Amino acid sequence: MHSQGFPPVARRDARVLILGSLPGQESLRRREYYAQPRNAFWTLMGALVGAGPELPYALRTRRLAAAGVALWDVCASAYRAGSLDAAIDRRSVVVNDFASFLARHPDLRLVCFNGRTAAALYRRHVLPGLPAGLRTLPARELPSTSPAHASRSMAEKQRAWRCLLAALDRGPAGAR
């Protein structure tokens, strides 16, 4: 199935960019990032920046953006059977326009990858095409929030994902 990604959730003053690979089937159906109910992404964002799954999607994305977090995917489109990252046909990947995005978001301090596939796709398909000055933006591969990657506990994932707070100039959730 050919999957088409979503536009970014971002304000111009974003300081952290979180990148997934490509929306899964439930996300595509609902037109929402991380719509699969067992995906831990919004639970983590609730703990870190107050954008939890108990909130309506529009409010979650507004809170995320207001906290300085941008959300997007590496792939603008690709062929994939189902929702697993392993099923993405690597030859079909069309990446988003990161050179333009990064130029429009000069306050970015950190790129966080939601899992190994997003990081690998970015390194292979995006980094080589970026201008030299944009290739040095710090990046961090984080444990996937997908239910397919349940080998780490929620507490372990939350500890790993807390790295974005330093780039946001924040302490624990709610601290200013």
C-alpha positions as CSV (number, residue, x, y, z in Angstrom):
1,M,0.0,0.0,0.0
2,H,1.3,3.5,-0.8
3,S,1.3,5.6,2.3
4,Q,1.4,9.4,2.3
5,G,2.7,11.2,5.4
6,F,1.4,14.2,7.1
7,P,2.5,17.8,7.3
8,P,4.7,18.7,10.3
9,V,3.3,19.9,13.6
10,A,5.6,22.8,14.3
11,R,5.9,26.4,15.2
12,R,8.7,28.5,13.9
13,D,10.3,28.6,17.4
14,A,10.6,24.8,17.8
15,R,13.7,23.7,19.6
16,V,13.3,19.9,19.3
17,L,12.2,17.9,16.2
18,I,10.9,14.4,16.8
19,L,10.9,12.2,13.7
20,G,9.1,9.0,13.1
21,S,9.4,6.9,9.9
22,L,5.9,7.0,8.3
23,P,2.4,7.0,9.8
24,G,0.9,3.5,10.4
25,Q,-2.5,2.3,9.2
26,E,-4.5,3.6,12.2
27,S,-2.7,7.0,12.0
28,L,-3.5,7.2,8.3
29,R,-7.1,6.3,8.9
30,R,-7.6,8.9,11.6
31,R,-5.2,11.5,10.1
32,E,-3.4,11.8,13.4
33,Y,0.2,11.2,14.4
34,Y,0.6,8.1,16.7
35,A,-3.1,7.2,16.6
36,Q,-2.5,3.5,17.4
37,P,-3.9,3.3,21.0
38,R,-1.1,1.0,22.3
39,N,1.6,3.4,20.9
40,A,3.3,5.0,23.9
41,F,4.1,8.3,22.2
42,W,1.3,10.5,23.6
43,T,1.7,8.9,27.1
44,L,5.4,10.0,27.0
45,M,4.5,13.4,25.7
46,G,1.9,13.7,28.5
47,A,4.6,13.0,31.1
48,L,7.2,15.2,29.5
49,V,5.3,18.3,28.2
50,G,1.7,17.9,29.2
51,A,0.4,16.6,25.9
52,G,-1.1,13.3,27.0
53,P,-3.5,10.9,25.3
54,E,-6.4,12.0,27.5
55,L,-6.6,15.3,25.6
56,P,-8.2,15.8,22.3
57,Y,-5.7,15.4,19.4
58,A,-5.9,19.1,18.4
59,L,-5.0,20.2,22.0
60,R,-2.2,17.6,22.2
61,T,-0.6,18.9,19.1
62,R,-1.0,22.6,20.2
63,R,0.6,21.8,23.6
64,L,3.4,19.9,21.9
65,A,4.1,22.9,19.6
66,A,3.8,25.4,22.4
67,A,6.4,23.4,24.4
68,G,8.9,23.9,21.6
69,V,8.5,20.4,20.1
70,A,8.0,19.8,16.3
71,L,6.7,16.5,15.0
72,W,7.2,15.0,11.6
73,D,8.2,11.9,9.7
74,V,11.3,11.2,7.7
75,C,9.2,9.8,4.8
76,A,6.9,11.9,2.8
77,S,5.7,8.7,1.2
78,A,6.6,5.1,0.7
79,Y,5.1,1.7,0.0
80,R,4.4,-0.4,3.1
81,A,2.2,-3.4,3.7
82,G,0.7,-2.9,7.2
83,S,2.2,-0.6,9.9
84,L,5.5,-2.2,10.8
85,D,8.6,-0.2,9.9
86,A,10.3,-3.4,8.7
87,A,7.7,-3.5,5.9
88,I,8.7,-0.2,4.4
89,D,9.9,-0.7,0.9
90,R,13.2,1.2,1.2
91,R,13.4,1.6,-2.6
92,S,10.1,3.5,-2.6
93,V,11.0,6.1,0.1
94,V,10.5,9.7,-0.8
95,V,11.8,11.9,2.1
96,N,10.3,15.2,3.3
97,D,12.0,18.4,2.4
98,F,14.3,18.8,5.4
99,A,16.6,21.5,4.0
100,S,13.6,23.9,3.8
101,F,12.2,22.8,7.1
102,L,15.4,23.2,9.0
103,A,16.0,26.6,7.4
104,R,12.6,27.7,8.5
105,H,13.2,26.5,12.1
106,P,16.5,28.1,13.1
107,D,16.0,27.5,16.8
108,L,16.2,23.7,16.5
109,R,18.7,22.3,18.9
110,L,18.0,18.6,18.7
111,V,16.6,16.0,16.4
112,C,15.1,13.0,18.2
113,F,14.3,9.8,16.2
114,N,11.4,7.7,17.4
115,G,13.2,4.4,16.9
116,R,15.9,2.9,14.8
117,T,14.2,2.9,11.4
118,A,13.6,6.7,11.5
119,A,17.2,7.2,12.4
120,A,18.5,4.9,9.7
121,L,16.2,6.5,7.0
122,Y,17.4,10.0,8.0
123,R,21.0,9.0,7.9
124,R,20.7,7.3,4.5
125,H,18.2,9.5,2.7
126,V,18.3,12.9,4.3
127,L,21.8,13.7,5.7
128,P,23.7,13.3,2.4
129,G,21.5,15.9,0.7
130,L,21.6,18.6,3.5
131,P,23.8,21.6,3.2
132,A,26.9,21.2,5.4
133,G,25.8,23.6,8.0
134,L,22.6,21.7,8.6
135,R,24.3,18.3,8.9
136,T,25.7,19.1,12.3
137,L,22.4,19.5,14.2
138,P,22.7,17.2,17.2
139,A,20.6,14.0,16.8
140,R,19.6,11.2,19.2
141,E,18.0,7.8,18.5
142,L,15.4,7.0,21.1
143,P,13.6,3.8,21.9
144,S,10.6,3.4,19.6
145,T,7.2,4.1,21.2
146,S,5.6,1.5,18.9
147,P,3.7,-1.4,20.6
148,A,5.9,-3.7,18.4
149,H,8.9,-2.7,20.5
150,A,7.8,-3.7,23.9
151,S,11.2,-5.0,25.1
152,R,11.7,-1.8,27.2
153,S,9.4,-0.7,30.0
154,M,7.6,2.6,30.0
155,A,9.8,3.8,32.8
156,E,12.9,3.0,30.7
157,K,11.5,4.7,27.6
158,Q,10.6,7.8,29.7
159,R,14.1,8.0,31.1
160,A,15.5,7.9,27.6
161,W,13.0,10.4,26.2
162,R,13.8,12.9,29.0
163,C,16.8,14.1,26.9
164,L,14.5,16.4,25.0
165,L,13.7,18.4,28.2
166,A,17.3,19.8,28.3
167,A,16.9,21.1,24.7
168,L,13.6,22.7,25.7
169,D,15.3,24.3,28.7
170,R,12.8,22.5,31.0
171,G,13.1,20.3,34.0
172,P,10.5,17.7,34.8
173,A,7.0,18.1,33.3
174,G,5.4,21.3,34.4
175,A,8.6,22.9,35.7
176,R,9.7,26.2,34.2
